[in-house]
Amino acid sequence: MAQKPSVPKGTRDFSPTEVAKRNYIMQIIKHQFGLFGFQPIETPSFENSSTLMGKYGEEGDRLIFKILNSGDFLNKVDEQLFREKDVKVLTGKISEKALRYDLTVPFARYVVQHQNEIDFPFKRYQIQPVWRADRPQKGRFREFYQCDADVVGSSSLWQEVDFVQLYDSVFTDLKLEGVSIKMNNRKILSGFAEVMGAKDQLIDFTVALDKLDKIGQEAVKNEMLSKGISEDAIAKMQPLFEFEGSNDQKLDKLTEMLASSDEGTEGVQELKFIFDMIGAIGLKTAKLDIDITLARGLNYYTGAIFEVTAPDTVKIGSIGGGGRYDDLTGIFGLKNMSGVGISFGLDRIYLVLEELGLFPESVHTGIKVLFINFGEKEALYATQAIAKLRKAGISAALYPDTSKMKKQMQFANKTNVVFTVMVGDQELKDNKYTIKQMHSGQQETVDFEKLKSMLLES
């Protein structure tokens, strides 16, 4: 007996309805990207390993899918390497390419490679799949789409202001209320470490601080102590553990706490500019909040840090994020090219909309009108009408077989057909069509022009 086929863990098949829903989200995101002046680019699904490896830290490198070289690659490897079992060295000999881990590093490669063809500041967006050898769980897959927008070649904070508005516009169009755009600044985190006297322990400090809302104040302090951060240093940061109030109050506290740090003060001023400008412009749906525990992407973010969370009623984690990077293209030799970018988590946004029932009914629609097949003469008459309806932009089809009426109607119901059209002897004689609205069951016999207008208006 043949083994039942399956897909690899962390990947999925998508039904027509699921594809329609995903396209609905992507079309809204694309539309807003265009309105904000971003241009689309695409990069290959796989890159040279040298482009990707070493750009995401040790943990990220482990999650990159490697592609075996073509041909008899094992013959090119020295037997001594096999005996030593050094995975890193051996991998480099048998695999020279890898599936892209994200869209950011390939974008940096693109900018450097095409720098003489690009007008800066360059605003690009990309909506393409990426791959990570991660442990699959709800909202986390091994193959998934990223929807990224970046600006490179400008250090202006107006770009961050624009990205806040972009997030707000997309979630407004998706009718997703209760979204929170959280912001922090890498310079603020560095300022904290400086004030504590633990600048060389920035990562340990921020990793622990990031867990504050999950494990509580005492557990965070104990983790900091275990990493070698002194009790005196932690005591200086006590206000962080009770960091509440409005955004203005938080900014005032940060100004006071980081007064002795030039870098920290600069971070506070940058954050204040963004919040002041957004306060003057206003947001339609999303809420903008300061979150001093936010510490994502510290390996490359140098300024603003974004994270977007779903409404509190949905437990799914972040649905977007990004930040400012001052020298991302420097990894490929192009120095001092400041940029800032954000990403939308398509798969998680899909799950949120599904859970909250926010997909419009129209997204579920299959064929708009199905012509019932009663025989060769009737089918030819129907096909001639179908050709004219398609020319008018109406989704129309003929049931291919002369099956029983009940079977054809059942197919129409199962595939979410909105209207069916029946053509029998009388309709042929009168040059008419009997159209039925599947939801209500109402039907009437009309000429072609009335048929077309009914379908266009519905």
Salt bridges, closest charged atoms under 4 A:
GLU47 OE2 - ARG109 NH2 2.82
GLU58 OE2 - ARG62 NH1 3.48
GLU59 OE1 - ARG62 NH2 2.24
GLU79 OE1 - ARG83 NH1 3.87
GLU117 OE1 - HIS114 ND1 3.13
ASP134 OD2 - ARG140 NE 3.75
ASP150 OD1 - ARG124 NH1 2.62
GLU160 OE2 - ARG324 NE 2.89
ASP162 OD2 - LYS123 NZ 3.60
GLU194 OE1 - LYS199 NZ 3.95
ASP213 OD1 - LYS214 NZ 3.70
GLU223 OE2 - LYS211 NZ 3.14
GLU263 OE1 - LYS199 NZ 3.82
GLU266 OE2 - LYS187 NZ 3.03
GLU270 OE2 - LYS187 NZ 2.52
ASP276 OD2 - LYS272 NZ 2.76
GLU307 OE1 - ARG296 NH1 3.36
ASP347 OD1 - ARG12 NH1 2.86
ASP347 OD1 - ARG22 NH1 2.80
GLU354 OE1 - LYS21 NZ 2.78
GLU355 OE1 - LYS138 NZ 3.88
GLU444 OE1 - LYS450 NZ 3.86
GLU449 OE1 - LYS452 NZ 3.89
